[in-house]
Amino acid sequence: MTDPVEPLAQRAAERALELVVSALDFNALVARVDLNAVLDHVNLNEALKSLDVNALLDRVDVNALLRRVDVNALLDRVELDPLLDRVDVDALVGRANVDSIMQRVDVGAVLDRVDVNDLVGRIDMDELVEQTDLGAVIARSSGGAASEALDAARSQAVGLDQFIDRWVGRLLRRKHPRPPAPAALLDGQAQS
Amino acid sequence: MSRTGGWVSVQGHYAGSVSRFLAFLIDVVVSAGLFALGLAAASLAAQVVTGHSVSWNRTNIVVAIILGAWEFFYFGYSWAASGRTFGMAVLGVRVVRADGGGLDPWRGVVRALVFPLSFLFFGLGFLGILVQREHRALHDLIAGTAVIYAWDARAARLRFLARDAETGATGIPQRPAGSEGRDGDEGTSPAPA
């Protein structure tokens, strides 16, 4: 059986401690402490050696930390031009293994996304032929004078066809224009 | 009518009367020339074999029948095989199905069979080429065919430009006969596409 005086003494001590603590002005106390002097006595290097930084970082929620960072505001404060001036792009490119990068590119998938018909349609063939040796190649590979005469004869015939067609249309007083081509060919032209 | 590089495109459009008539004219000359050559070769062979000279008269019923069969073969085979005769190839026109699809060989044969009908009553059947909305003659209507321009006038345009570029490079001034179809000239020579 314990002595009944001991719990009584313990409660009295706790009460006395509470009274002392409540009577103390900690702010005033801290204000009187010379922290620099205290820190001078502390060997930070030794203290940090004993610190397990990895364990500390494991306890840090980096994502939560980053969520609190206003990246836009941060970037607004960064001057990119001077930063880029300091980047040696040639050296950077020189370090890149372009062959390796190209091997990882699915050229087929890239080409699938390209509308080749649209691309070809945007080429000014007239300009291309006039400005490059392609014209000479075509001229040598095509029949020369014979095809030239053929082109001219066909051209004249088509012209006369249309001339006669216009007059027949006037004579017959056609109100609706006649179809220029069979339906299947018109559809093909519309799609191309 | 679509424009390609400044030239009017007519490829795939119904062919007109002049192109078709000129094509037919060329075919008549070519087929008759080939027939005459064949007759001459047959005469020579008969002379070698029999020792007597053989003369053919076109009023001869046998010759007339052979001529008819030859013309049927010339046109029928050409249309069935490729949809065009030699004359049509020269003028850049082609026979297709009425809806624009490729010509079935049997249609080519039917077209050749009914072709003479268009000559009846002073060629009344050909009037359709002028007045029918799709430029189809009687034999076209019967065979379910139409004649279109199959001439790639855009390629012709490129050839013209190519020649122009080459003559420009050599410094020899030359004006191709087919240059009427350039921009700003859409009169009677709208030409190639």
HADDOCK unambig.tbl for C-alpha pairs under 7 A between the chains (distance, minus, plus):
assign (segid A and resid 126 and name CA) (segid B and resid 5 and name CA) 6.46 0.50 0.50
assign (segid A and resid 126 and name CA) (segid B and resid 158 and name CA) 6.97 0.50 0.50
assign (segid A and resid 126 and name CA) (segid B and resid 161 and name CA) 6.95 0.50 0.50
assign (segid A and resid 129 and name CA) (segid B and resid 161 and name CA) 6.72 0.50 0.50
assign (segid A and resid 129 and name CA) (segid B and resid 162 and name CA) 6.23 0.50 0.50
assign (segid A and resid 130 and name CA) (segid B and resid 161 and name CA) 6.59 0.50 0.50
assign (segid A and resid 130 and name CA) (segid B and resid 162 and name CA) 6.89 0.50 0.50
assign (segid A and resid 130 and name CA) (segid B and resid 165 and name CA) 5.56 0.50 0.50
assign (segid A and resid 135 and name CA) (segid B and resid 161 and name CA) 6.91 0.50 0.50
assign (segid A and resid 135 and name CA) (segid B and resid 162 and name CA) 3.89 0.50 0.50
assign (segid A and resid 135 and name CA) (segid B and resid 165 and name CA) 6.17 0.50 0.50
assign (segid A and resid 135 and name CA) (segid B and resid 166 and name CA) 6.85 0.50 0.50
assign (segid A and resid 136 and name CA) (segid B and resid 162 and name CA) 5.83 0.50 0.50
assign (segid A and resid 136 and name CA) (segid B and resid 166 and name CA) 5.53 0.50 0.50
assign (segid A and resid 138 and name CA) (segid B and resid 159 and name CA) 6.42 0.50 0.50
assign (segid A and resid 138 and name CA) (segid B and resid 162 and name CA) 6.10 0.50 0.50
assign (segid A and resid 139 and name CA) (segid B and resid 159 and name CA) 6.05 0.50 0.50
assign (segid A and resid 139 and name CA) (segid B and resid 162 and name CA) 5.21 0.50 0.50
assign (segid A and resid 139 and name CA) (segid B and resid 163 and name CA) 5.43 0.50 0.50
assign (segid A and resid 148 and name CA) (segid B and resid 176 and name CA) 6.80 0.50 0.50
assign (segid A and resid 148 and name CA) (segid B and resid 178 and name CA) 6.81 0.50 0.50
assign (segid A and resid 149 and name CA) (segid B and resid 177 and name CA) 6.81 0.50 0.50
assign (segid A and resid 151 and name CA) (segid B and resid 156 and name CA) 6.23 0.50 0.50
assign (segid A and resid 151 and name CA) (segid B and resid 178 and name CA) 5.77 0.50 0.50
assign (segid A and resid 152 and name CA) (segid B and resid 177 and name CA) 5.35 0.50 0.50
assign (segid A and resid 152 and name CA) (segid B and resid 178 and name CA) 3.96 0.50 0.50
assign (segid A and resid 154 and name CA) (segid B and resid 91 and name CA) 5.54 0.50 0.50
assign (segid A and resid 154 and name CA) (segid B and resid 92 and name CA) 6.94 0.50 0.50
assign (segid A and resid 155 and name CA) (segid B and resid 178 and name CA) 6.56 0.50 0.50
assign (segid A and resid 155 and name CA) (segid B and resid 189 and name CA) 6.23 0.50 0.50
assign (segid A and resid 155 and name CA) (segid B and resid 191 and name CA) 4.10 0.50 0.50
assign (segid A and resid 155 and name CA) (segid B and resid 192 and name CA) 5.54 0.50 0.50
assign (segid A and resid 156 and name CA) (segid B and resid 189 and name CA) 5.49 0.50 0.50
assign (segid A and resid 156 and name CA) (segid B and resid 191 and name CA) 6.64 0.50 0.50
assign (segid A and resid 157 and name CA) (segid B and resid 18 and name CA) 5.94 0.50 0.50
assign (segid A and resid 157 and name CA) (segid B and resid 19 and name CA) 5.30 0.50 0.50
assign (segid A and resid 158 and name CA) (segid B and resid 19 and name CA) 6.61 0.50 0.50
assign (segid A and resid 158 and name CA) (segid B and resid 189 and name CA) 6.92 0.50 0.50
assign (segid A and resid 158 and name CA) (segid B and resid 191 and name CA) 5.85 0.50 0.50
assign (segid A and resid 159 and name CA) (segid B and resid 188 and name CA) 4.52 0.50 0.50
assign (segid A and resid 159 and name CA) (segid B and resid 189 and name CA) 3.97 0.50 0.50
assign (segid A and resid 159 and name CA) (segid B and resid 190 and name CA) 5.30 0.50 0.50
assign (segid A and resid 159 and name CA) (segid B and resid 191 and name CA) 5.89 0.50 0.50
assign (segid A and resid 160 and name CA) (segid B and resid 18 and name CA) 6.46 0.50 0.50
assign (segid A and resid 160 and name CA) (segid B and resid 188 and name CA) 5.89 0.50 0.50
assign (segid A and resid 161 and name CA) (segid B and resid 16 and name CA) 4.68 0.50 0.50
assign (segid A and resid 161 and name CA) (segid B and resid 17 and name CA) 5.86 0.50 0.50
assign (segid A and resid 161 and name CA) (segid B and resid 18 and name CA) 5.40 0.50 0.50
assign (segid A and resid 161 and name CA) (segid B and resid 19 and name CA) 6.76 0.50 0.50
assign (segid A and resid 163 and name CA) (segid B and resid 188 and name CA) 5.85 0.50 0.50
assign (segid A and resid 168 and name CA) (segid B and resid 131 and name CA) 6.87 0.50 0.50
assign (segid A and resid 178 and name CA) (segid B and resid 133 and name CA) 5.40 0.50 0.50
assign (segid A and resid 179 and name CA) (segid B and resid 134 and name CA) 6.88 0.50 0.50
assign (segid A and resid 180 and name CA) (segid B and resid 13 and name CA) 5.26 0.50 0.50
assign (segid A and resid 180 and name CA) (segid B and resid 14 and name CA) 6.11 0.50 0.50
assign (segid A and resid 181 and name CA) (segid B and resid 12 and name CA) 5.98 0.50 0.50
assign (segid A and resid 181 and name CA) (segid B and resid 13 and name CA) 4.14 0.50 0.50
assign (segid A and resid 181 and name CA) (segid B and resid 14 and name CA) 5.26 0.50 0.50
assign (segid A and resid 182 and name CA) (segid B and resid 98 and name CA) 6.67 0.50 0.50
assign (segid A and resid 182 and name CA) (segid B and resid 99 and name CA) 5.16 0.50 0.50
assign (segid A and resid 182 and name CA) (segid B and resid 100 and name CA) 4.81 0.50 0.50
assign (segid A and resid 183 and name CA) (segid B and resid 99 and name CA) 5.71 0.50 0.50
assign (segid A and resid 183 and name CA) (segid B and resid 100 and name CA) 6.40 0.50 0.50
assign (segid A and resid 184 and name CA) (segid B and resid 99 and name CA) 5.89 0.50 0.50
assign (segid A and resid 184 and name CA) (segid B and resid 100 and name CA) 5.15 0.50 0.50
assign (segid A and resid 184 and name CA) (segid B and resid 101 and name CA) 6.65 0.50 0.50
assign (segid A and resid 185 and name CA) (segid B and resid 12 and name CA) 6.05 0.50 0.50
assign (segid A and resid 185 and name CA) (segid B and resid 100 and name CA) 5.65 0.50 0.50
